[in-house]
C-alpha cells in the first residue's frame, strides 16, 4: 500500500507541476500578446500629434524655431522704449506660412515687461499674455494686413510666456503668419511699442 500511495503521490505532484508549468507558459504568452496589442495603441497615440489642425502644426514647428537661425544675420533693427528688436530671419515655409524670427533686447537700465506685445484684441491677448501675438505684416502692394496665426482656442503661433527683461537681458522670439502671395517679396512688420520696419521674405 505504501508503494501505491507513493506512486500515486508522485503522479499527483507531477500533475500539479505540469499544471503550474502550463499556467506559467500561458501567462507568459499572455504578456507577450499584451505587449503586441499595446504597440498599435502606442503607435496611434504617438502619431496623433502628427495629425493636428493647421494651427497645431504651427505650434509644433514653433518648438524648433530658431534652430537654424544665424544670430549674426541682421535683416532689420527697430527700437522701442528702452528696447531693440533685431530680425534675423523672415522665411516662407512650404506649409503656407511666413515665419519671422528675431531677438528683443533690453538696452535700458531698468526692467521691461512684455505685456503690450500681445496686442489689444481681447480674445488673443487674453489667451496669449506676455507674447508677441500683436505683431502684424502688411503687404502694401496687395493692400492686405496679416495677423499672427492662432488655433481654434485663440492661442497664437508665436513666442508666449515672455518674462520681464532685466537690464541687458534679451529673449529670442518667433511668430508665424499666413503667407502672402508668392509675388509678394517685401512686407512691413510691426510689433506694438516698436517702430515699423520693412522686411524681405526669403524662400
Secondary structure as UniProt FT lines:
FT   HELIX           2..48
FT   HELIX           49..51
FT   HELIX           54..63
FT   TURN            64..68
FT   TURN            71..72
FT   STRAND          76..79
FT   STRAND          83..92
FT   TURN            94..95
FT   STRAND          97..106
FT   HELIX           115..118
FT   HELIX           122..127
FT   TURN            129..130
FT   TURN            133..134
FT   STRAND          136..139
FT   TURN            140..143
FT   STRAND          144..148
FT   TURN            152..153
FT   TURN            167..168
FT   STRAND          170..178
FT   TURN            182..183
FT   STRAND          186..190
FT   TURN            192..193
FT   STRAND          197..200
//
